Amino acid sequence: MKWSLSTSLTLMFLLAPATMLLSQSQTGSGAQQPQDQPTVASPSQAVEQIATNPAPQSPQSSEQLRQSMRDHFRICDQSLDQARNQAHTLAHDASQLTFDTDALKRQHQQIQEQIRTLKESREQFLGDLNDEQQKSIQDHNQSMQQIHDRIQAHLQMIDQEFTGSNLHLKAVANEAKAAEREMKSYHKHLQETGKTFNLLSD
């Protein structure tokens, strides 16, 4: 069948919108646009994030703190008791007519070591306490610190006797006796501290 030119133009004009719609439909149903992908941190970024935001650590339980208090208090008590006995022995031996200088020096060194252990253990014990607990023994703690300083002064005088050119045993004995008296005073405050936290019966 033959189409006239006017008929053909009319058909093209009528079909043009349908052709455009079909083309748009094919374009929309074609390749999909890429979607945003989740960002994955690199290993170095992950390590940095962990370092910046570390996992929270669980605090010590009340029983663990209680055990730590008992341990440190016991070491304080034992160290003080040994130092006091050694000071008593040093005062006695330095008062004798016959003496061994090296033995006296060893006794003096042992006293110094025990007092050092006492100081460290008391600081650790205080570290186990919260602010309210520390405040409850503030007076005893201050007294023990003052007594500790006086004990150290007596031990320093003994050390000067041993390192000097002329050894005066009477001075060594007197300083050792004075140190022993201070240790007895220290012990009273330590016992009161133990009573405050019910540690004497543990």
Backbone bond lengths (Angstrom), bond angles and torsions (degrees), N, CA, C in turn:
res aa  C-N    CA-C-N  psi(-1)  N-CA   C-N-CA  omega(-1)  CA-C   N-CA-C  phi
1 M - - - 1.450 - - 1.502 107.99 -
2 K 1.328 117.65 136.52 1.445 122.35 -176.93 1.520 109.04 -94.57
3 W 1.345 112.60 138.05 1.478 120.43 178.23 1.501 108.24 -106.75
4 S 1.326 113.20 137.10 1.464 116.51 176.64 1.515 108.85 -78.68
5 L 1.299 116.46 161.68 1.472 120.99 -177.80 1.518 110.17 -60.98
6 S 1.281 118.29 -41.01 1.473 120.59 -178.94 1.515 111.71 -66.48
7 T 1.343 114.73 -36.32 1.477 118.27 178.34 1.503 111.10 -65.91
8 S 1.344 117.43 -41.98 1.479 122.06 -179.64 1.509 110.41 -63.37
9 L 1.298 118.37 -42.69 1.468 120.87 179.72 1.527 110.94 -64.45
10 T 1.313 114.67 -38.13 1.475 118.19 179.22 1.514 111.74 -63.55
11 L 1.370 116.17 -42.74 1.471 120.19 179.12 1.522 111.25 -63.96
12 M 1.328 117.36 -42.12 1.464 121.05 179.90 1.527 110.27 -62.46
13 F 1.303 116.44 -39.86 1.458 120.07 -179.31 1.529 111.30 -65.97
14 L 1.339 115.05 -38.37 1.466 119.30 -179.97 1.517 112.35 -72.77
15 L 1.328 118.60 -34.37 1.466 122.33 -176.23 1.520 112.75 -84.32
16 A 1.315 118.09 -15.31 1.474 120.20 -176.24 1.529 112.70 -58.31
17 P 1.337 120.69 -48.55 1.486 119.05 179.96 1.522 113.02 -60.21
18 A 1.341 116.83 -39.15 1.462 119.68 179.62 1.512 110.64 -63.58
19 T 1.345 116.49 -38.78 1.471 120.29 179.75 1.518 110.80 -64.57
20 M 1.336 117.91 -40.71 1.458 121.36 179.18 1.525 111.42 -65.84
21 L 1.329 116.27 -41.12 1.462 119.19 177.68 1.509 112.04 -62.91
22 L 1.332 117.40 -40.48 1.457 121.96 179.16 1.512 110.68 -64.12
23 S 1.334 116.64 -39.83 1.466 120.44 -179.84 1.520 110.89 -65.46
24 Q 1.357 116.89 -43.16 1.465 120.27 178.60 1.514 111.78 -64.54
25 S 1.343 116.45 -38.15 1.456 120.64 179.29 1.509 111.13 -63.02
26 Q 1.353 116.66 -40.94 1.471 120.25 179.92 1.520 111.04 -68.02
27 T 1.331 115.14 -37.20 1.476 118.28 178.83 1.516 110.97 -65.43
28 G 1.339 118.49 -42.43 1.462 121.65 -179.51 1.500 112.90 -67.41
29 S 1.361 117.11 -32.91 1.464 120.03 -178.05 1.505 111.83 -90.31
30 G 1.318 117.57 5.56 1.464 120.42 -179.40 1.512 110.98 -80.21
31 A 1.354 114.73 -137.71 1.473 119.49 -176.19 1.512 109.68 -65.18
32 Q 1.310 119.35 133.01 1.444 124.11 -179.30 1.515 109.89 -77.80
33 Q 1.343 113.15 147.61 1.452 117.68 178.14 1.528 109.21 -69.36
34 P 1.314 117.59 144.00 1.476 119.76 -179.82 1.516 110.34 -65.81
35 Q 1.319 115.85 139.87 1.456 122.05 178.72 1.526 109.41 -97.35
36 D 1.344 114.27 157.30 1.464 119.07 178.77 1.519 109.88 -65.53
37 Q 1.342 116.76 131.86 1.457 122.16 179.42 1.531 109.01 -99.24
38 P 1.324 117.38 145.97 1.471 119.39 178.33 1.523 110.41 -63.53
39 T 1.339 115.41 140.10 1.465 120.80 -179.52 1.522 109.85 -78.43
40 V 1.307 117.20 128.16 1.464 123.11 179.71 1.514 107.86 -106.34
41 A 1.337 116.47 122.93 1.459 119.97 -178.21 1.519 110.03 -71.73
42 S 1.301 115.28 144.18 1.464 120.47 176.52 1.519 109.43 -73.65
43 P 1.350 119.00 161.47 1.472 120.71 179.36 1.520 112.68 -54.50
44 S 1.349 117.30 -40.82 1.465 119.51 -179.26 1.516 111.30 -65.31
45 Q 1.359 115.87 -37.50 1.462 119.09 177.76 1.518 111.26 -67.51
46 A 1.330 116.15 -36.65 1.467 119.87 179.32 1.518 110.92 -65.58
47 V 1.343 117.37 -41.92 1.463 120.97 179.00 1.517 110.33 -64.13
48 E 1.345 115.18 -41.79 1.464 119.48 179.66 1.519 111.00 -62.96
49 Q 1.332 116.45 -38.83 1.462 120.24 -179.91 1.521 110.93 -66.18
50 I 1.344 117.11 -39.01 1.462 120.65 179.26 1.516 110.40 -66.48
51 A 1.344 115.66 -41.14 1.461 119.44 179.68 1.520 111.65 -65.45
52 T 1.335 115.38 -36.48 1.465 119.41 -179.18 1.520 111.57 -74.30
53 N 1.326 116.67 -36.55 1.463 121.69 -178.87 1.526 109.80 -123.76
54 P 1.353 118.17 75.73 1.460 119.94 -178.76 1.517 111.59 -67.68
55 A 1.322 114.45 155.47 1.461 119.33 179.68 1.521 109.23 -67.84
56 P 1.322 118.64 138.04 1.465 120.73 -179.19 1.520 110.89 -65.50
57 Q 1.359 115.85 139.32 1.452 120.80 179.71 1.520 109.08 -94.06
58 S 1.306 115.52 141.73 1.450 120.01 -179.61 1.522 109.31 -75.64
59 P 1.328 117.94 134.67 1.461 120.64 -179.92 1.518 111.10 -69.03
60 Q 1.359 114.36 160.82 1.451 118.50 177.73 1.529 109.67 -62.73
61 S 1.307 114.82 144.50 1.450 119.02 176.75 1.526 108.99 -73.76
62 S 1.315 115.41 161.56 1.464 120.26 -179.75 1.522 111.13 -61.52
63 E 1.325 117.55 -33.50 1.465 120.67 179.58 1.523 110.87 -70.31
64 Q 1.329 117.38 -37.53 1.461 120.30 177.19 1.523 110.89 -64.79
65 L 1.316 116.89 -42.40 1.460 120.22 177.42 1.525 111.13 -64.67
66 R 1.316 115.92 -38.96 1.460 120.42 178.70 1.521 110.46 -62.50
67 Q 1.316 116.89 -42.90 1.463 120.91 179.53 1.527 110.76 -66.15
68 S 1.315 116.68 -39.44 1.462 120.40 178.10 1.525 110.67 -63.68
69 M 1.323 117.25 -40.55 1.463 120.89 176.64 1.521 110.83 -61.53
70 R 1.320 116.62 -44.03 1.467 120.32 179.83 1.521 111.15 -61.06
71 D 1.337 115.82 -45.35 1.469 120.47 -177.50 1.522 111.33 -62.72
72 H 1.317 116.51 -47.82 1.465 119.78 -177.40 1.527 111.44 -68.34
73 F 1.317 117.03 -37.15 1.464 119.79 177.85 1.522 110.39 -65.76
74 R 1.322 116.67 -41.40 1.463 120.20 -179.84 1.531 111.11 -62.98
75 I 1.342 116.84 -40.95 1.465 120.32 178.42 1.528 110.17 -64.69
76 C 1.330 116.93 -40.40 1.468 120.34 176.26 1.522 110.70 -57.79
77 D 1.308 116.11 -48.76 1.460 121.37 -177.10 1.524 111.13 -64.25
78 Q 1.317 117.08 -43.82 1.462 120.59 -179.33 1.524 111.83 -67.29
79 S 1.320 116.87 -43.13 1.465 120.82 -179.68 1.524 111.02 -63.44
80 L 1.325 116.23 -43.08 1.459 120.12 179.26 1.519 110.69 -64.66
81 D 1.317 117.96 -41.64 1.462 121.81 -179.82 1.529 110.94 -63.52
82 Q 1.319 117.11 -43.59 1.463 120.19 178.85 1.526 111.21 -65.97
83 A 1.321 117.22 -42.49 1.467 120.40 179.04 1.526 110.98 -62.92
84 R 1.319 116.89 -39.08 1.468 120.59 -179.63 1.527 110.70 -66.52
85 N 1.323 117.35 -42.56 1.464 120.89 177.77 1.526 111.33 -64.44
86 Q 1.325 117.00 -39.99 1.458 120.51 179.98 1.525 111.22 -69.07
87 A 1.326 117.14 -36.32 1.464 120.36 176.53 1.525 110.44 -65.08
88 H 1.320 116.38 -39.45 1.466 120.56 176.72 1.529 110.82 -62.67
89 T 1.325 116.27 -43.76 1.466 120.78 179.20 1.526 110.95 -65.00
90 L 1.328 116.97 -41.78 1.464 120.71 179.77 1.529 110.75 -62.91
91 A 1.325 116.72 -42.93 1.464 120.06 178.81 1.527 110.69 -62.75
92 H 1.318 116.50 -39.37 1.467 120.72 179.37 1.521 111.09 -67.83
93 D 1.321 117.48 -49.65 1.467 121.08 -175.99 1.525 111.76 -66.26
94 A 1.328 116.84 -34.76 1.466 119.56 -179.98 1.525 111.92 -72.06
95 S 1.324 117.20 -12.74 1.465 121.46 179.83 1.520 112.21 -91.85
96 Q 1.311 118.62 -6.00 1.453 122.78 -176.95 1.528 110.82 -82.41
97 L 1.332 114.87 155.20 1.458 119.99 178.73 1.520 110.89 -69.12
98 T 1.309 116.16 -37.32 1.467 120.39 176.69 1.525 108.36 -105.29
99 F 1.314 115.72 138.01 1.467 118.98 -175.89 1.515 109.51 -152.08
100 D 1.295 114.49 159.51 1.464 123.07 176.10 1.528 106.78 -114.99
101 T 1.327 115.88 109.29 1.464 119.86 -176.13 1.521 111.71 -59.89
102 D 1.324 116.27 -42.26 1.468 119.39 -179.34 1.526 111.29 -63.05
103 A 1.337 116.28 -38.72 1.467 120.00 178.86 1.529 110.54 -65.50
104 L 1.334 116.21 -39.58 1.464 119.69 178.31 1.531 111.02 -64.42
105 K 1.317 116.08 -40.17 1.468 119.94 178.40 1.526 111.38 -63.89
106 R 1.334 115.67 -39.43 1.474 119.10 179.09 1.526 110.46 -64.72
107 Q 1.330 116.10 -40.62 1.465 119.08 177.98 1.534 110.56 -61.69
108 H 1.308 115.37 -41.53 1.465 120.21 178.96 1.522 110.91 -63.11
109 Q 1.312 117.40 -42.47 1.466 121.28 178.78 1.525 111.35 -64.10
110 Q 1.328 116.46 -39.27 1.461 120.24 179.13 1.531 111.04 -64.85
111 I 1.334 116.02 -38.41 1.469 119.31 177.11 1.522 110.21 -62.59
112 Q 1.328 116.19 -43.95 1.463 120.15 179.41 1.528 111.52 -61.14
113 E 1.329 116.78 -40.64 1.463 120.68 179.58 1.526 111.13 -64.85
114 Q 1.325 116.76 -41.79 1.463 120.13 -179.69 1.531 111.33 -67.39
115 I 1.321 116.96 -38.44 1.468 120.17 177.89 1.524 110.23 -67.19
116 R 1.322 116.50 -36.31 1.470 120.06 176.95 1.532 110.39 -64.62
117 T 1.332 115.98 -43.34 1.469 120.25 177.29 1.528 110.77 -63.01
118 L 1.319 116.06 -39.55 1.468 121.10 178.07 1.524 110.59 -59.61
119 K 1.312 116.52 -45.93 1.464 121.03 -179.03 1.529 111.28 -62.25
120 E 1.337 116.43 -46.56 1.460 120.50 -178.82 1.528 111.23 -63.91
121 S 1.320 116.83 -42.06 1.467 120.56 -178.47 1.525 111.23 -68.26
122 R 1.324 117.16 -36.53 1.470 119.68 178.35 1.525 110.41 -66.53
123 E 1.320 117.25 -39.43 1.465 120.24 177.27 1.529 110.66 -64.23
124 Q 1.334 116.69 -39.68 1.465 120.20 178.06 1.528 110.68 -67.50
125 F 1.323 116.31 -37.96 1.465 120.67 177.38 1.528 110.51 -61.89
126 L 1.315 116.37 -45.10 1.466 120.20 178.55 1.523 111.22 -63.04
127 G 1.331 116.09 -31.81 1.455 119.95 178.12 1.522 113.16 -67.92
128 D 1.327 116.61 -19.99 1.468 120.59 177.63 1.529 112.11 -79.87
129 L 1.318 117.09 -13.83 1.463 121.05 -173.82 1.520 111.50 -94.06
130 N 1.318 115.54 147.57 1.460 119.44 172.37 1.528 109.27 -84.05
131 D 1.314 116.50 177.97 1.467 120.73 -175.30 1.527 111.95 -60.72
132 E 1.303 115.90 -40.97 1.466 119.45 -178.66 1.523 111.15 -66.28
133 Q 1.334 116.73 -40.77 1.463 120.42 179.24 1.525 111.43 -66.93
134 Q 1.326 116.99 -40.64 1.460 119.89 177.98 1.525 111.28 -63.01
135 K 1.317 115.58 -38.23 1.466 119.61 179.50 1.525 111.12 -65.07
136 S 1.329 117.58 -32.52 1.463 121.37 -178.02 1.525 112.50 -68.25
137 I 1.334 118.16 -22.55 1.471 121.16 179.32 1.528 110.91 -118.25
138 Q 1.304 116.60 22.74 1.467 120.73 -175.03 1.531 111.85 -58.42
139 D 1.337 117.13 -43.87 1.465 120.39 -178.65 1.524 111.22 -64.73
140 H 1.322 116.31 -44.95 1.465 119.69 179.19 1.523 110.84 -64.47
141 N 1.301 116.11 -39.44 1.464 120.00 -178.91 1.530 111.01 -64.96
142 Q 1.319 116.84 -42.58 1.461 120.13 177.78 1.525 111.29 -64.28
143 S 1.320 116.55 -40.21 1.464 120.29 178.59 1.522 111.15 -64.31
144 M 1.332 116.82 -42.63 1.465 119.82 179.21 1.520 111.69 -63.88
145 Q 1.323 116.66 -36.28 1.457 119.56 178.23 1.530 111.02 -66.91
146 Q 1.321 116.78 -41.36 1.461 120.49 178.46 1.528 111.12 -65.59
147 I 1.326 116.22 -41.57 1.462 120.20 178.27 1.523 110.26 -65.24
148 H 1.328 116.14 -40.55 1.466 119.95 178.31 1.525 110.51 -57.95
149 D 1.322 117.27 -41.90 1.467 120.93 179.68 1.529 110.87 -63.58
150 R 1.330 116.97 -37.78 1.473 119.79 179.20 1.524 110.99 -70.51
151 I 1.313 116.74 -37.98 1.470 119.68 175.99 1.519 110.22 -60.72
152 Q 1.312 115.90 -44.74 1.459 120.56 179.21 1.528 110.95 -60.79
153 A 1.319 117.14 -37.20 1.468 120.78 178.90 1.530 110.63 -64.38
154 H 1.336 117.05 -41.87 1.466 120.33 178.10 1.534 111.03 -65.27
155 L 1.301 116.69 -41.78 1.465 120.13 179.25 1.525 110.76 -66.15
156 Q 1.317 116.94 -33.66 1.460 120.72 177.69 1.529 110.76 -66.32
157 M 1.314 116.76 -38.42 1.464 120.64 177.19 1.522 110.62 -64.49
158 I 1.319 116.98 -40.22 1.470 120.27 177.21 1.518 110.22 -63.94
159 D 1.321 116.24 -41.60 1.462 120.54 179.26 1.529 110.84 -61.28
160 Q 1.308 117.05 -38.47 1.464 120.35 178.45 1.524 111.34 -65.95
161 E 1.311 116.57 -33.68 1.466 119.77 176.88 1.528 110.86 -66.30
162 F 1.311 116.24 -42.01 1.466 119.71 -178.29 1.525 112.08 -71.53
163 T 1.303 117.57 -30.72 1.465 120.83 -177.54 1.527 112.36 -93.06
164 G 1.327 117.52 -9.44 1.462 120.46 -179.83 1.522 112.05 -78.07
165 S 1.310 115.01 175.29 1.472 120.36 -178.43 1.518 111.91 -76.85
166 N 1.337 117.60 -32.42 1.462 121.80 -179.79 1.526 109.53 -119.99
167 L 1.315 115.95 118.96 1.463 121.39 -178.80 1.520 109.61 -86.69
168 H 1.320 116.71 122.14 1.459 122.02 176.77 1.530 108.06 -107.05
169 L 1.308 115.16 102.03 1.463 119.44 -175.93 1.525 112.00 -65.42
170 K 1.323 117.32 -32.72 1.458 119.28 179.27 1.524 110.51 -62.80
171 A 1.326 116.35 -38.72 1.464 120.50 178.40 1.526 110.43 -66.44
172 V 1.343 115.61 -39.26 1.470 119.54 177.81 1.526 110.15 -62.17
173 A 1.343 116.13 -45.10 1.458 120.52 -179.12 1.528 110.97 -63.03
174 N 1.317 117.07 -43.17 1.466 120.45 -178.77 1.532 111.68 -65.02
175 E 1.321 116.61 -42.38 1.468 119.93 179.50 1.528 110.74 -66.71
176 A 1.332 116.25 -37.40 1.466 119.99 178.97 1.530 110.64 -65.87
177 K 1.351 116.16 -39.83 1.464 119.61 177.45 1.528 111.09 -65.04
178 A 1.317 115.74 -40.76 1.465 119.81 179.15 1.528 110.81 -64.81
179 A 1.330 116.26 -39.78 1.468 120.26 177.99 1.526 110.55 -64.48
180 E 1.339 116.19 -39.12 1.464 119.91 178.96 1.529 110.77 -63.35
181 R 1.325 117.34 -41.17 1.474 120.38 178.72 1.530 110.96 -63.00
182 E 1.306 116.04 -41.00 1.469 119.72 178.31 1.527 110.79 -64.18
183 M 1.315 116.66 -37.19 1.462 120.62 -179.99 1.525 110.84 -66.42
184 K 1.338 116.55 -33.90 1.464 119.47 176.42 1.530 110.35 -65.82
185 S 1.325 116.40 -39.72 1.467 119.72 177.17 1.528 110.90 -65.46
186 Y 1.313 115.28 -40.90 1.470 120.79 177.31 1.526 110.03 -58.82
187 H 1.329 115.34 -41.59 1.464 120.41 -177.34 1.527 111.43 -61.76
188 K 1.327 117.19 -36.23 1.468 119.99 179.46 1.530 110.90 -62.79
189 H 1.324 116.17 -44.81 1.465 119.48 179.49 1.534 111.15 -68.08
190 L 1.313 115.82 -34.59 1.467 119.04 178.56 1.525 110.65 -66.57
191 Q 1.342 116.20 -39.72 1.460 119.92 178.45 1.531 111.31 -65.81
192 E 1.316 117.02 -39.25 1.465 119.94 177.55 1.527 110.84 -64.34
193 T 1.327 115.52 -36.52 1.468 119.46 176.33 1.523 110.57 -63.79
194 G 1.330 115.88 -42.18 1.460 119.95 178.13 1.518 112.50 -63.04
195 K 1.325 116.48 -38.10 1.465 120.21 178.46 1.531 110.98 -65.28
196 T 1.323 116.12 -37.45 1.464 120.10 -178.47 1.521 111.49 -58.15
197 F 1.329 115.97 -36.39 1.473 120.39 -176.72 1.532 112.36 -109.70
198 N 1.350 116.31 15.34 1.473 120.96 177.63 1.528 111.81 54.81
199 L 1.326 116.07 45.67 1.461 120.38 -178.58 1.522 112.84 -98.70
200 L 1.314 118.13 -12.91 1.459 120.45 -176.69 1.515 111.97 -71.50
201 S 1.339 116.88 -26.90 1.467 120.35 -178.72 1.517 112.49 -94.19
202 D 1.366 118.10 -4.97 1.467 120.97 -177.88 1.523 109.93 -75.52
